Amino acid sequence: MKKMIKMSLLAVAVTVSLAACQKEEAKAPVADKVELKTFEQQSAYAIGLSMGRYINTTLSRQQDLGVKLDNEMILNGVKDGLAKKAQMSDADIEKALKAYDQKINEAATKKAETDAKASLENGKKYLEENAKKQGVTVTQSGLQYEVLKMGTGEKPKATDEVRVHYLGTLTDGTKFDSSYDRKEPAEFPLDRVIPGWTEGVQLMPVGSKFKFTLPAALAYGEQGAGSIPPNSVLVFEVELLDIVKDQAKPAEAAPEAKK
C-alpha cells in the first residue's frame, strides 16, 4: 500500500505538470542540453522536470495571491534535501510551512471575497443592460429570456422530466457546460435543477429554443459550482426536444377502447 501511495504521488506530479504545460509548450524557452542517453539519465531528468513543473504551477497560482517565493531558494532547499542536509531544524521547517499555509489561506479567502463582490456588481450591471435589449422579457423572479425559436408542442410542468440540448456560458462568453459538445441531449426532472431552469423551461413549448440569463440567485448563488465563480450570472441557450414519458407506466387506452 505504501508503494502504491508513493507511486500515485509521483503520477499526480507528472499528470499535473503535463496538463499545465501542454498549452505553454509551443512558447516555452529551449532548455540547456543535458545527456539523456541512459535509462538512469532519462528517469532522473523526467522526475526532476515533472516535479519542477508541478512546483512551478503551484507557485504560479499562489503568486496570483501576492505570495512570491525565490526560485533559487527553492532549488537550494531541493539540493539540500537530496544531499540530506538542512539549514533549518525539523521544528523550524514545520513552523515555516504552517505559517506559509496560513498566509496562503488568508490570501485565498480575501481574494475570493473580493472576486465575489466584483462578480455581484458586474452581474448586476450585465442584467440591467441585457434587460434593455429588444426581445428580452424579464419575469417577476428576475429571470430574463429571449425566444430564439418558438415551438408548437406541449409545455412541461415542474414535475416533468425533459430532454434538452443546451449551452451554458458566463457573461464573458466562457463556456462551462454543453450537451452539444457531448453530442448527446440531457434528461432531468425540472424540479431537481437550479431555480432558473425550473422556471424557464416551463415557459417553452416542445420544439422551442430560448436564451436564458439567470441572476446568481436563480443559479448557484454565493457558493458557485465547479468552474462557475460565486455570484455569477449565467447564460444558457436551451432547446426543448421532448417531455420524457415514463415508459414503465402502462399506456392509457385510446378513447374508443374505453368501456
Rosetta constraint file for C-alpha pairs under 8 A:
AtomPair CA 1 CA 5 HARMONIC 6.30 0.50
AtomPair CA 2 CA 6 HARMONIC 6.27 0.50
AtomPair CA 3 CA 7 HARMONIC 6.15 0.50
AtomPair CA 4 CA 8 HARMONIC 6.05 0.50
AtomPair CA 5 CA 9 HARMONIC 6.28 0.50
AtomPair CA 6 CA 10 HARMONIC 6.50 0.50
AtomPair CA 7 CA 11 HARMONIC 6.10 0.50
AtomPair CA 8 CA 12 HARMONIC 6.05 0.50
AtomPair CA 9 CA 13 HARMONIC 6.34 0.50
AtomPair CA 10 CA 14 HARMONIC 6.26 0.50
AtomPair CA 11 CA 15 HARMONIC 5.97 0.50
AtomPair CA 12 CA 16 HARMONIC 5.93 0.50
AtomPair CA 13 CA 17 HARMONIC 5.99 0.50
AtomPair CA 13 CA 50 HARMONIC 6.19 0.50
AtomPair CA 13 CA 51 HARMONIC 5.98 0.50
AtomPair CA 13 CA 54 HARMONIC 5.66 0.50
AtomPair CA 14 CA 18 HARMONIC 6.08 0.50
AtomPair CA 14 CA 47 HARMONIC 7.91 0.50
AtomPair CA 14 CA 50 HARMONIC 5.11 0.50
AtomPair CA 14 CA 51 HARMONIC 7.15 0.50
AtomPair CA 14 CA 54 HARMONIC 7.47 0.50
AtomPair CA 15 CA 19 HARMONIC 6.10 0.50
AtomPair CA 16 CA 20 HARMONIC 5.97 0.50
AtomPair CA 16 CA 54 HARMONIC 6.27 0.50
AtomPair CA 17 CA 21 HARMONIC 6.01 0.50
AtomPair CA 17 CA 50 HARMONIC 5.73 0.50
AtomPair CA 17 CA 51 HARMONIC 7.48 0.50
AtomPair CA 17 CA 53 HARMONIC 5.01 0.50
AtomPair CA 17 CA 54 HARMONIC 4.91 0.50
AtomPair CA 17 CA 57 HARMONIC 7.29 0.50
AtomPair CA 18 CA 22 HARMONIC 5.89 0.50
AtomPair CA 18 CA 50 HARMONIC 7.68 0.50
AtomPair CA 19 CA 23 HARMONIC 7.87 0.50
AtomPair CA 20 CA 24 HARMONIC 7.70 0.50
AtomPair CA 20 CA 57 HARMONIC 6.86 0.50
AtomPair CA 21 CA 25 HARMONIC 5.81 0.50
AtomPair CA 21 CA 53 HARMONIC 7.61 0.50
AtomPair CA 24 CA 28 HARMONIC 6.00 0.50
AtomPair CA 35 CA 41 HARMONIC 6.95 0.50
AtomPair CA 36 CA 41 HARMONIC 5.15 0.50
AtomPair CA 36 CA 42 HARMONIC 5.12 0.50
AtomPair CA 36 CA 45 HARMONIC 7.73 0.50
AtomPair CA 37 CA 41 HARMONIC 6.49 0.50
AtomPair CA 37 CA 42 HARMONIC 6.82 0.50
AtomPair CA 38 CA 42 HARMONIC 6.21 0.50
AtomPair CA 39 CA 43 HARMONIC 6.00 0.50
AtomPair CA 40 CA 44 HARMONIC 5.97 0.50
AtomPair CA 41 CA 45 HARMONIC 6.06 0.50
AtomPair CA 42 CA 46 HARMONIC 5.98 0.50
AtomPair CA 43 CA 47 HARMONIC 6.17 0.50
AtomPair CA 44 CA 48 HARMONIC 6.16 0.50
AtomPair CA 45 CA 49 HARMONIC 5.88 0.50
AtomPair CA 46 CA 50 HARMONIC 5.95 0.50
AtomPair CA 47 CA 51 HARMONIC 6.13 0.50
AtomPair CA 48 CA 52 HARMONIC 5.98 0.50
AtomPair CA 49 CA 53 HARMONIC 6.09 0.50
AtomPair CA 50 CA 54 HARMONIC 6.13 0.50
AtomPair CA 51 CA 55 HARMONIC 6.11 0.50
AtomPair CA 52 CA 56 HARMONIC 6.03 0.50
AtomPair CA 53 CA 57 HARMONIC 6.04 0.50
AtomPair CA 54 CA 58 HARMONIC 6.20 0.50
AtomPair CA 55 CA 59 HARMONIC 6.00 0.50
AtomPair CA 56 CA 60 HARMONIC 5.91 0.50
AtomPair CA 57 CA 61 HARMONIC 6.53 0.50
AtomPair CA 58 CA 62 HARMONIC 6.54 0.50
AtomPair CA 59 CA 63 HARMONIC 5.99 0.50
AtomPair CA 59 CA 68 HARMONIC 7.68 0.50
AtomPair CA 59 CA 69 HARMONIC 7.75 0.50
AtomPair CA 60 CA 64 HARMONIC 6.59 0.50
AtomPair CA 61 CA 65 HARMONIC 7.15 0.50
AtomPair CA 62 CA 66 HARMONIC 6.92 0.50
AtomPair CA 62 CA 67 HARMONIC 5.84 0.50
AtomPair CA 62 CA 68 HARMONIC 7.38 0.50
AtomPair CA 62 CA 104 HARMONIC 7.07 0.50
AtomPair CA 63 CA 67 HARMONIC 4.75 0.50
AtomPair CA 63 CA 68 HARMONIC 5.10 0.50
AtomPair CA 65 CA 104 HARMONIC 7.39 0.50
AtomPair CA 65 CA 107 HARMONIC 5.80 0.50
AtomPair CA 65 CA 108 HARMONIC 6.42 0.50
AtomPair CA 65 CA 111 HARMONIC 7.11 0.50
AtomPair CA 66 CA 107 HARMONIC 7.57 0.50
AtomPair CA 67 CA 104 HARMONIC 7.37 0.50
AtomPair CA 69 CA 73 HARMONIC 7.87 0.50
AtomPair CA 69 CA 74 HARMONIC 7.78 0.50
AtomPair CA 70 CA 74 HARMONIC 6.47 0.50
AtomPair CA 71 CA 75 HARMONIC 6.24 0.50
AtomPair CA 72 CA 76 HARMONIC 6.20 0.50
AtomPair CA 73 CA 77 HARMONIC 6.30 0.50
AtomPair CA 74 CA 78 HARMONIC 6.31 0.50
AtomPair CA 75 CA 79 HARMONIC 6.09 0.50
AtomPair CA 76 CA 80 HARMONIC 6.12 0.50
AtomPair CA 77 CA 81 HARMONIC 6.02 0.50
AtomPair CA 77 CA 86 HARMONIC 7.79 0.50
AtomPair CA 78 CA 82 HARMONIC 6.20 0.50
AtomPair CA 79 CA 83 HARMONIC 6.12 0.50
AtomPair CA 80 CA 84 HARMONIC 5.90 0.50
AtomPair CA 80 CA 85 HARMONIC 4.77 0.50
AtomPair CA 80 CA 86 HARMONIC 5.85 0.50
AtomPair CA 81 CA 85 HARMONIC 5.89 0.50
AtomPair CA 81 CA 86 HARMONIC 6.87 0.50
AtomPair CA 88 CA 92 HARMONIC 5.88 0.50
AtomPair CA 88 CA 93 HARMONIC 6.19 0.50
AtomPair CA 89 CA 93 HARMONIC 6.17 0.50
AtomPair CA 90 CA 94 HARMONIC 6.16 0.50
AtomPair CA 91 CA 95 HARMONIC 6.18 0.50
AtomPair CA 92 CA 96 HARMONIC 6.02 0.50
AtomPair CA 93 CA 97 HARMONIC 6.15 0.50
AtomPair CA 94 CA 98 HARMONIC 6.12 0.50
AtomPair CA 95 CA 99 HARMONIC 6.19 0.50
AtomPair CA 96 CA 100 HARMONIC 6.11 0.50
AtomPair CA 97 CA 101 HARMONIC 6.11 0.50
AtomPair CA 98 CA 102 HARMONIC 6.17 0.50
AtomPair CA 99 CA 103 HARMONIC 6.20 0.50
AtomPair CA 100 CA 104 HARMONIC 6.17 0.50
AtomPair CA 101 CA 105 HARMONIC 6.06 0.50
AtomPair CA 102 CA 106 HARMONIC 6.10 0.50
AtomPair CA 103 CA 107 HARMONIC 6.08 0.50
AtomPair CA 104 CA 108 HARMONIC 5.98 0.50
AtomPair CA 105 CA 109 HARMONIC 6.07 0.50
AtomPair CA 106 CA 110 HARMONIC 6.19 0.50
AtomPair CA 107 CA 111 HARMONIC 6.09 0.50
AtomPair CA 108 CA 112 HARMONIC 6.04 0.50
AtomPair CA 109 CA 113 HARMONIC 6.24 0.50
AtomPair CA 110 CA 114 HARMONIC 6.21 0.50
AtomPair CA 111 CA 115 HARMONIC 5.95 0.50
AtomPair CA 112 CA 116 HARMONIC 5.96 0.50
AtomPair CA 113 CA 117 HARMONIC 6.20 0.50
AtomPair CA 114 CA 118 HARMONIC 6.22 0.50
AtomPair CA 115 CA 119 HARMONIC 5.95 0.50
AtomPair CA 116 CA 120 HARMONIC 6.16 0.50
AtomPair CA 116 CA 222 HARMONIC 7.42 0.50
AtomPair CA 116 CA 229 HARMONIC 7.41 0.50
AtomPair CA 116 CA 230 HARMONIC 5.50 0.50
AtomPair CA 116 CA 231 HARMONIC 5.93 0.50
AtomPair CA 117 CA 121 HARMONIC 6.41 0.50
AtomPair CA 117 CA 231 HARMONIC 7.82 0.50
AtomPair CA 118 CA 122 HARMONIC 6.05 0.50
AtomPair CA 119 CA 123 HARMONIC 5.85 0.50
AtomPair CA 119 CA 230 HARMONIC 7.30 0.50
AtomPair CA 119 CA 231 HARMONIC 5.76 0.50
AtomPair CA 119 CA 232 HARMONIC 6.14 0.50
AtomPair CA 120 CA 124 HARMONIC 6.21 0.50
AtomPair CA 120 CA 231 HARMONIC 5.27 0.50
AtomPair CA 120 CA 232 HARMONIC 6.95 0.50
AtomPair CA 121 CA 125 HARMONIC 6.44 0.50
AtomPair CA 122 CA 126 HARMONIC 6.16 0.50
AtomPair CA 123 CA 127 HARMONIC 6.14 0.50
AtomPair CA 123 CA 171 HARMONIC 7.95 0.50
AtomPair CA 123 CA 215 HARMONIC 7.38 0.50
AtomPair CA 123 CA 216 HARMONIC 7.91 0.50
AtomPair CA 123 CA 231 HARMONIC 7.59 0.50
AtomPair CA 123 CA 232 HARMONIC 6.56 0.50
AtomPair CA 123 CA 233 HARMONIC 5.49 0.50
AtomPair CA 124 CA 128 HARMONIC 6.26 0.50
AtomPair CA 125 CA 129 HARMONIC 6.29 0.50
AtomPair CA 126 CA 130 HARMONIC 5.97 0.50
AtomPair CA 126 CA 171 HARMONIC 7.64 0.50
AtomPair CA 127 CA 131 HARMONIC 5.98 0.50
AtomPair CA 127 CA 213 HARMONIC 7.81 0.50
AtomPair CA 127 CA 215 HARMONIC 7.42 0.50
AtomPair CA 127 CA 233 HARMONIC 7.98 0.50
AtomPair CA 128 CA 132 HARMONIC 6.90 0.50
AtomPair CA 129 CA 133 HARMONIC 7.15 0.50
AtomPair CA 130 CA 136 HARMONIC 7.44 0.50
AtomPair CA 131 CA 136 HARMONIC 5.99 0.50
AtomPair CA 131 CA 137 HARMONIC 7.09 0.50
AtomPair CA 131 CA 138 HARMONIC 6.78 0.50
AtomPair CA 131 CA 144 HARMONIC 7.00 0.50
AtomPair CA 132 CA 136 HARMONIC 7.27 0.50
AtomPair CA 135 CA 146 HARMONIC 5.77 0.50
AtomPair CA 135 CA 147 HARMONIC 7.34 0.50
AtomPair CA 136 CA 144 HARMONIC 6.43 0.50
AtomPair CA 136 CA 145 HARMONIC 5.54 0.50
AtomPair CA 136 CA 146 HARMONIC 4.80 0.50
AtomPair CA 136 CA 147 HARMONIC 7.94 0.50
AtomPair CA 137 CA 144 HARMONIC 5.53 0.50
AtomPair CA 137 CA 145 HARMONIC 5.38 0.50
AtomPair CA 137 CA 146 HARMONIC 6.40 0.50
AtomPair CA 138 CA 142 HARMONIC 5.87 0.50
AtomPair CA 138 CA 143 HARMONIC 5.62 0.50
AtomPair CA 138 CA 144 HARMONIC 4.44 0.50
AtomPair CA 138 CA 145 HARMONIC 6.61 0.50
AtomPair CA 139 CA 143 HARMONIC 5.31 0.50
AtomPair CA 139 CA 144 HARMONIC 6.44 0.50
AtomPair CA 142 CA 214 HARMONIC 7.66 0.50
AtomPair CA 142 CA 215 HARMONIC 6.81 0.50
AtomPair CA 143 CA 196 HARMONIC 6.49 0.50
AtomPair CA 143 CA 200 HARMONIC 7.52 0.50
AtomPair CA 143 CA 212 HARMONIC 7.28 0.50
AtomPair CA 143 CA 213 HARMONIC 6.38 0.50
AtomPair CA 143 CA 214 HARMONIC 5.46 0.50
AtomPair CA 143 CA 215 HARMONIC 6.66 0.50
AtomPair CA 143 CA 218 HARMONIC 7.50 0.50
AtomPair CA 144 CA 212 HARMONIC 5.71 0.50
AtomPair CA 144 CA 213 HARMONIC 5.01 0.50
AtomPair CA 144 CA 214 HARMONIC 6.52 0.50
AtomPair CA 145 CA 200 HARMONIC 7.66 0.50
AtomPair CA 145 CA 210 HARMONIC 6.66 0.50
AtomPair CA 145 CA 211 HARMONIC 5.46 0.50
AtomPair CA 145 CA 212 HARMONIC 4.42 0.50
AtomPair CA 145 CA 213 HARMONIC 6.16 0.50
AtomPair CA 146 CA 210 HARMONIC 5.64 0.50
AtomPair CA 146 CA 211 HARMONIC 5.04 0.50
AtomPair CA 146 CA 212 HARMONIC 6.56 0.50
AtomPair CA 147 CA 208 HARMONIC 7.84 0.50
AtomPair CA 147 CA 209 HARMONIC 6.53 0.50
AtomPair CA 147 CA 210 HARMONIC 4.66 0.50
AtomPair CA 147 CA 211 HARMONIC 6.45 0.50
AtomPair CA 148 CA 208 HARMONIC 7.61 0.50
AtomPair CA 148 CA 209 HARMONIC 5.38 0.50
AtomPair CA 148 CA 210 HARMONIC 5.22 0.50
AtomPair CA 148 CA 211 HARMONIC 6.75 0.50
AtomPair CA 149 CA 207 HARMONIC 7.93 0.50
AtomPair CA 149 CA 208 HARMONIC 5.17 0.50
AtomPair CA 149 CA 209 HARMONIC 4.85 0.50
AtomPair CA 149 CA 210 HARMONIC 6.69 0.50
AtomPair CA 150 CA 204 HARMONIC 7.65 0.50
AtomPair CA 150 CA 205 HARMONIC 7.15 0.50
AtomPair CA 150 CA 207 HARMONIC 6.95 0.50
AtomPair CA 150 CA 208 HARMONIC 4.54 0.50
AtomPair CA 150 CA 209 HARMONIC 6.53 0.50
AtomPair CA 150 CA 210 HARMONIC 7.99 0.50
AtomPair CA 151 CA 204 HARMONIC 7.49 0.50
AtomPair CA 151 CA 205 HARMONIC 5.31 0.50
AtomPair CA 151 CA 206 HARMONIC 5.61 0.50
AtomPair CA 151 CA 207 HARMONIC 4.14 0.50
AtomPair CA 151 CA 208 HARMONIC 4.09 0.50
AtomPair CA 151 CA 209 HARMONIC 7.61 0.50
AtomPair CA 152 CA 205 HARMONIC 5.82 0.50
AtomPair CA 152 CA 206 HARMONIC 6.41 0.50
AtomPair CA 152 CA 207 HARMONIC 6.45 0.50
AtomPair CA 152 CA 208 HARMONIC 7.60 0.50
AtomPair CA 153 CA 205 HARMONIC 4.87 0.50
AtomPair CA 153 CA 206 HARMONIC 4.33 0.50
AtomPair CA 153 CA 207 HARMONIC 6.27 0.50
AtomPair CA 154 CA 205 HARMONIC 5.03 0.50
AtomPair CA 154 CA 206 HARMONIC 5.53 0.50
AtomPair CA 155 CA 202 HARMONIC 5.97 0.50
AtomPair CA 155 CA 203 HARMONIC 6.70 0.50
AtomPair CA 155 CA 204 HARMONIC 5.70 0.50
AtomPair CA 155 CA 205 HARMONIC 4.33 0.50
AtomPair CA 155 CA 206 HARMONIC 6.22 0.50
AtomPair CA 156 CA 160 HARMONIC 5.98 0.50
AtomPair CA 156 CA 161 HARMONIC 7.99 0.50
AtomPair CA 156 CA 162 HARMONIC 7.48 0.50
AtomPair CA 156 CA 201 HARMONIC 7.33 0.50
AtomPair CA 156 CA 202 HARMONIC 5.25 0.50
AtomPair CA 156 CA 203 HARMONIC 7.96 0.50
AtomPair CA 156 CA 204 HARMONIC 7.51 0.50
AtomPair CA 156 CA 205 HARMONIC 7.35 0.50
AtomPair CA 156 CA 206 HARMONIC 7.94 0.50
AtomPair CA 156 CA 243 HARMONIC 6.48 0.50
AtomPair CA 157 CA 190 HARMONIC 7.67 0.50
AtomPair CA 157 CA 202 HARMONIC 5.90 0.50
AtomPair CA 158 CA 189 HARMONIC 7.68 0.50
AtomPair CA 158 CA 190 HARMONIC 5.18 0.50
AtomPair CA 158 CA 191 HARMONIC 5.42 0.50
AtomPair CA 158 CA 198 HARMONIC 6.29 0.50
AtomPair CA 158 CA 199 HARMONIC 7.76 0.50
AtomPair CA 158 CA 202 HARMONIC 6.80 0.50
AtomPair CA 159 CA 189 HARMONIC 6.55 0.50
AtomPair CA 159 CA 190 HARMONIC 6.11 0.50
AtomPair CA 159 CA 191 HARMONIC 5.84 0.50
AtomPair CA 160 CA 189 HARMONIC 5.66 0.50
AtomPair CA 160 CA 190 HARMONIC 6.01 0.50
AtomPair CA 160 CA 191 HARMONIC 7.78 0.50
AtomPair CA 160 CA 243 HARMONIC 6.92 0.50
AtomPair CA 160 CA 244 HARMONIC 7.40 0.50
AtomPair CA 161 CA 187 HARMONIC 6.71 0.50
AtomPair CA 161 CA 188 HARMONIC 5.23 0.50
AtomPair CA 161 CA 189 HARMONIC 3.90 0.50
AtomPair CA 161 CA 190 HARMONIC 5.91 0.50
AtomPair CA 161 CA 243 HARMONIC 6.04 0.50
AtomPair CA 161 CA 244 HARMONIC 5.39 0.50
AtomPair CA 161 CA 245 HARMONIC 7.62 0.50
AtomPair CA 162 CA 187 HARMONIC 5.47 0.50
AtomPair CA 162 CA 188 HARMONIC 5.74 0.50
AtomPair CA 162 CA 189 HARMONIC 6.31 0.50
AtomPair CA 162 CA 190 HARMONIC 7.00 0.50
AtomPair CA 162 CA 240 HARMONIC 7.35 0.50
AtomPair CA 162 CA 241 HARMONIC 7.69 0.50
AtomPair CA 162 CA 242 HARMONIC 5.91 0.50
AtomPair CA 162 CA 243 HARMONIC 4.48 0.50
AtomPair CA 162 CA 244 HARMONIC 5.31 0.50
AtomPair CA 163 CA 185 HARMONIC 6.29 0.50
AtomPair CA 163 CA 186 HARMONIC 5.58 0.50
AtomPair CA 163 CA 187 HARMONIC 4.45 0.50
AtomPair CA 163 CA 188 HARMONIC 6.98 0.50
AtomPair CA 163 CA 240 HARMONIC 6.39 0.50
AtomPair CA 163 CA 241 HARMONIC 5.51 0.50
AtomPair CA 163 CA 242 HARMONIC 5.16 0.50
AtomPair CA 163 CA 243 HARMONIC 6.15 0.50
AtomPair CA 163 CA 244 HARMONIC 6.42 0.50
AtomPair CA 164 CA 185 HARMONIC 5.39 0.50
AtomPair CA 164 CA 186 HARMONIC 5.38 0.50
AtomPair CA 164 CA 187 HARMONIC 6.47 0.50
AtomPair CA 164 CA 238 HARMONIC 6.72 0.50
AtomPair CA 164 CA 239 HARMONIC 5.44 0.50
AtomPair CA 164 CA 240 HARMONIC 4.75 0.50
AtomPair CA 164 CA 241 HARMONIC 5.25 0.50
AtomPair CA 164 CA 242 HARMONIC 7.10 0.50
AtomPair CA 165 CA 178 HARMONIC 7.82 0.50
AtomPair CA 165 CA 179 HARMONIC 5.56 0.50
AtomPair CA 165 CA 180 HARMONIC 6.47 0.50
AtomPair CA 165 CA 184 HARMONIC 7.65 0.50
AtomPair CA 165 CA 185 HARMONIC 4.91 0.50
AtomPair CA 165 CA 186 HARMONIC 6.33 0.50
AtomPair CA 165 CA 238 HARMONIC 5.89 0.50
AtomPair CA 165 CA 239 HARMONIC 5.12 0.50
AtomPair CA 165 CA 240 HARMONIC 6.86 0.50
AtomPair CA 165 CA 241 HARMONIC 7.25 0.50
AtomPair CA 166 CA 178 HARMONIC 5.75 0.50
AtomPair CA 166 CA 179 HARMONIC 5.57 0.50
AtomPair CA 166 CA 180 HARMONIC 6.75 0.50
AtomPair CA 166 CA 185 HARMONIC 7.93 0.50
AtomPair CA 166 CA 236 HARMONIC 6.66 0.50
AtomPair CA 166 CA 237 HARMONIC 5.43 0.50
AtomPair CA 166 CA 238 HARMONIC 4.41 0.50
AtomPair CA 166 CA 239 HARMONIC 6.18 0.50
AtomPair CA 167 CA 175 HARMONIC 7.55 0.50
AtomPair CA 167 CA 177 HARMONIC 6.10 0.50
AtomPair CA 167 CA 178 HARMONIC 4.41 0.50
AtomPair CA 167 CA 179 HARMONIC 6.61 0.50
AtomPair CA 167 CA 180 HARMONIC 7.07 0.50
AtomPair CA 167 CA 236 HARMONIC 5.52 0.50
AtomPair CA 167 CA 237 HARMONIC 5.26 0.50
AtomPair CA 167 CA 238 HARMONIC 6.72 0.50
AtomPair CA 168 CA 175 HARMONIC 5.92 0.50
AtomPair CA 168 CA 176 HARMONIC 5.90 0.50
AtomPair CA 168 CA 177 HARMONIC 5.12 0.50
AtomPair CA 168 CA 178 HARMONIC 6.07 0.50
AtomPair CA 168 CA 234 HARMONIC 7.05 0.50
AtomPair CA 168 CA 235 HARMONIC 5.78 0.50
AtomPair CA 168 CA 236 HARMONIC 4.53 0.50
AtomPair CA 168 CA 237 HARMONIC 6.75 0.50
AtomPair CA 169 CA 173 HARMONIC 5.45 0.50
AtomPair CA 169 CA 174 HARMONIC 5.21 0.50
AtomPair CA 169 CA 175 HARMONIC 4.24 0.50
AtomPair CA 169 CA 176 HARMONIC 5.63 0.50
AtomPair CA 169 CA 177 HARMONIC 7.12 0.50
AtomPair CA 169 CA 234 HARMONIC 6.12 0.50
AtomPair CA 169 CA 235 HARMONIC 5.28 0.50
AtomPair CA 169 CA 236 HARMONIC 6.44 0.50
AtomPair CA 170 CA 174 HARMONIC 5.20 0.50
AtomPair CA 170 CA 175 HARMONIC 6.53 0.50
AtomPair CA 170 CA 176 HARMONIC 7.40 0.50
AtomPair CA 170 CA 228 HARMONIC 7.79 0.50
AtomPair CA 170 CA 232 HARMONIC 7.20 0.50
AtomPair CA 170 CA 233 HARMONIC 6.63 0.50
AtomPair CA 170 CA 234 HARMONIC 5.14 0.50
AtomPair CA 170 CA 235 HARMONIC 6.05 0.50
AtomPair CA 171 CA 233 HARMONIC 6.52 0.50
AtomPair CA 171 CA 234 HARMONIC 6.39 0.50
AtomPair CA 171 CA 235 HARMONIC 6.53 0.50
AtomPair CA 176 CA 227 HARMONIC 6.77 0.50
AtomPair CA 176 CA 228 HARMONIC 7.27 0.50
AtomPair CA 178 CA 182 HARMONIC 6.87 0.50
AtomPair CA 179 CA 183 HARMONIC 6.12 0.50
AtomPair CA 179 CA 184 HARMONIC 5.83 0.50
AtomPair CA 179 CA 185 HARMONIC 5.70 0.50
AtomPair CA 179 CA 186 HARMONIC 6.52 0.50
AtomPair CA 180 CA 184 HARMONIC 6.55 0.50
AtomPair CA 180 CA 185 HARMONIC 7.36 0.50
AtomPair CA 187 CA 244 HARMONIC 7.86 0.50
AtomPair CA 188 CA 192 HARMONIC 7.44 0.50
AtomPair CA 188 CA 193 HARMONIC 7.87 0.50
AtomPair CA 189 CA 193 HARMONIC 7.33 0.50
AtomPair CA 190 CA 197 HARMONIC 7.20 0.50
AtomPair CA 190 CA 198 HARMONIC 5.08 0.50
AtomPair CA 190 CA 201 HARMONIC 7.86 0.50
AtomPair CA 191 CA 198 HARMONIC 6.04 0.50
AtomPair CA 192 CA 198 HARMONIC 7.86 0.50
AtomPair CA 193 CA 197 HARMONIC 6.38 0.50
AtomPair CA 193 CA 198 HARMONIC 6.32 0.50
AtomPair CA 194 CA 198 HARMONIC 6.48 0.50
AtomPair CA 194 CA 218 HARMONIC 6.47 0.50
AtomPair CA 194 CA 219 HARMONIC 5.47 0.50
AtomPair CA 194 CA 220 HARMONIC 7.27 0.50
AtomPair CA 195 CA 199 HARMONIC 6.16 0.50
AtomPair CA 195 CA 218 HARMONIC 5.02 0.50
AtomPair CA 195 CA 219 HARMONIC 6.49 0.50
AtomPair CA 196 CA 200 HARMONIC 5.79 0.50
AtomPair CA 196 CA 214 HARMONIC 5.94 0.50
AtomPair CA 196 CA 218 HARMONIC 4.75 0.50
AtomPair CA 196 CA 219 HARMONIC 6.15 0.50
AtomPair CA 197 CA 201 HARMONIC 5.72 0.50
AtomPair CA 198 CA 202 HARMONIC 6.68 0.50
AtomPair CA 199 CA 203 HARMONIC 7.16 0.50
AtomPair CA 200 CA 204 HARMONIC 7.27 0.50
AtomPair CA 200 CA 212 HARMONIC 7.23 0.50
AtomPair CA 201 CA 240 HARMONIC 7.54 0.50
AtomPair CA 204 CA 208 HARMONIC 5.93 0.50
AtomPair CA 204 CA 209 HARMONIC 7.68 0.50
AtomPair CA 204 CA 210 HARMONIC 7.47 0.50
AtomPair CA 204 CA 240 HARMONIC 7.00 0.50
AtomPair CA 205 CA 240 HARMONIC 7.39 0.50
AtomPair CA 206 CA 240 HARMONIC 5.29 0.50
AtomPair CA 206 CA 241 HARMONIC 5.85 0.50
AtomPair CA 206 CA 242 HARMONIC 5.67 0.50
AtomPair CA 206 CA 243 HARMONIC 7.33 0.50
AtomPair CA 207 CA 239 HARMONIC 6.96 0.50
AtomPair CA 207 CA 240 HARMONIC 5.62 0.50
AtomPair CA 207 CA 241 HARMONIC 5.60 0.50
AtomPair CA 207 CA 242 HARMONIC 7.40 0.50
AtomPair CA 208 CA 239 HARMONIC 5.79 0.50
AtomPair CA 208 CA 240 HARMONIC 5.65 0.50
AtomPair CA 208 CA 241 HARMONIC 7.69 0.50
AtomPair CA 209 CA 237 HARMONIC 7.02 0.50
AtomPair CA 209 CA 238 HARMONIC 5.46 0.50
AtomPair CA 209 CA 239 HARMONIC 4.27 0.50
AtomPair CA 209 CA 240 HARMONIC 6.44 0.50
AtomPair CA 210 CA 237 HARMONIC 5.81 0.50
AtomPair CA 210 CA 238 HARMONIC 5.42 0.50
AtomPair CA 210 CA 239 HARMONIC 6.66 0.50
AtomPair CA 211 CA 235 HARMONIC 7.19 0.50
AtomPair CA 211 CA 236 HARMONIC 5.65 0.50
AtomPair CA 211 CA 237 HARMONIC 4.40 0.50
AtomPair CA 211 CA 238 HARMONIC 6.30 0.50
AtomPair CA 212 CA 235 HARMONIC 5.67 0.50
AtomPair CA 212 CA 236 HARMONIC 5.08 0.50
AtomPair CA 212 CA 237 HARMONIC 6.32 0.50
AtomPair CA 212 CA 238 HARMONIC 7.67 0.50
AtomPair CA 213 CA 233 HARMONIC 7.00 0.50
AtomPair CA 213 CA 234 HARMONIC 5.77 0.50
AtomPair CA 213 CA 235 HARMONIC 4.53 0.50
AtomPair CA 213 CA 236 HARMONIC 6.49 0.50
AtomPair CA 214 CA 218 HARMONIC 5.83 0.50
AtomPair CA 214 CA 219 HARMONIC 6.24 0.50
AtomPair CA 214 CA 233 HARMONIC 5.57 0.50
AtomPair CA 214 CA 234 HARMONIC 5.13 0.50
AtomPair CA 214 CA 235 HARMONIC 6.30 0.50
AtomPair CA 215 CA 219 HARMONIC 6.51 0.50
AtomPair CA 215 CA 232 HARMONIC 7.32 0.50
AtomPair CA 215 CA 233 HARMONIC 4.83 0.50
AtomPair CA 215 CA 234 HARMONIC 6.83 0.50
AtomPair CA 216 CA 220 HARMONIC 5.90 0.50
AtomPair CA 216 CA 221 HARMONIC 4.62 0.50
AtomPair CA 216 CA 222 HARMONIC 7.47 0.50
AtomPair CA 216 CA 230 HARMONIC 7.96 0.50
AtomPair CA 216 CA 231 HARMONIC 5.04 0.50
AtomPair CA 216 CA 232 HARMONIC 5.17 0.50
AtomPair CA 216 CA 233 HARMONIC 4.96 0.50
AtomPair CA 216 CA 234 HARMONIC 7.19 0.50
AtomPair CA 217 CA 221 HARMONIC 4.83 0.50
AtomPair CA 217 CA 222 HARMONIC 7.97 0.50
AtomPair CA 217 CA 231 HARMONIC 7.67 0.50
AtomPair CA 219 CA 232 HARMONIC 7.83 0.50
AtomPair CA 219 CA 233 HARMONIC 7.48 0.50
AtomPair CA 219 CA 234 HARMONIC 7.10 0.50
AtomPair CA 220 CA 224 HARMONIC 4.93 0.50
AtomPair CA 220 CA 225 HARMONIC 6.41 0.50
AtomPair CA 220 CA 230 HARMONIC 7.18 0.50
AtomPair CA 220 CA 231 HARMONIC 7.22 0.50
AtomPair CA 220 CA 232 HARMONIC 7.42 0.50
AtomPair CA 221 CA 230 HARMONIC 6.14 0.50
AtomPair CA 221 CA 231 HARMONIC 5.07 0.50
AtomPair CA 221 CA 232 HARMONIC 7.07 0.50
AtomPair CA 222 CA 230 HARMONIC 4.68 0.50
AtomPair CA 222 CA 231 HARMONIC 4.90 0.50
AtomPair CA 223 CA 229 HARMONIC 7.63 0.50
AtomPair CA 223 CA 230 HARMONIC 5.00 0.50
AtomPair CA 223 CA 231 HARMONIC 7.30 0.50
AtomPair CA 224 CA 228 HARMONIC 5.33 0.50
AtomPair CA 224 CA 229 HARMONIC 4.86 0.50
AtomPair CA 224 CA 230 HARMONIC 3.93 0.50
AtomPair CA 224 CA 231 HARMONIC 6.56 0.50
AtomPair CA 224 CA 232 HARMONIC 7.11 0.50
AtomPair CA 225 CA 229 HARMONIC 6.73 0.50
AtomPair CA 225 CA 230 HARMONIC 7.48 0.50
AtomPair CA 228 CA 232 HARMONIC 6.82 0.50
AtomPair CA 253 CA 257 HARMONIC 6.14 0.50
AtomPair CA 253 CA 258 HARMONIC 6.49 0.50
AtomPair CA 254 CA 258 HARMONIC 6.77 0.50
